[in-house]
Amino acid sequence: MIDLAAALTRWELDLRQVRERMYRAPTPRERERWHALWPLAQGWPANKVADVLEREAHTIGSWLAAFAHDGPAALAFEQTGGPPPPSTRTPRPG
């Protein structure tokens, strides 16, 4: 089992910082991952967090394991599929 308190200490985070990151995350998916970490850090079991967030327990566990191994960067969301984001380039007049 992953010791979240040890992981938070390793990555120099406390509960206040986890809560702050939960509210300030740049994407909804990253916000959800920090939201999962917040109750876990307060002692909630992963199954309860999964029920509340309507996710599978293994998903919550994978987020926790990734965080313990790679720190806050593991909770960031990166586009991995689908169409590319719209271009910010302005077309030149033809």
Protein Blocks (a to p, Z undefined) as FASTA:
>chain_A
ZZfklmmmmnopafklmmmmmmmpcbfklmmmmmmmmmmmnopafklmmmmnopafklmm
mmmmmmmmnommlmpccdfedjddddfbdcddZZ
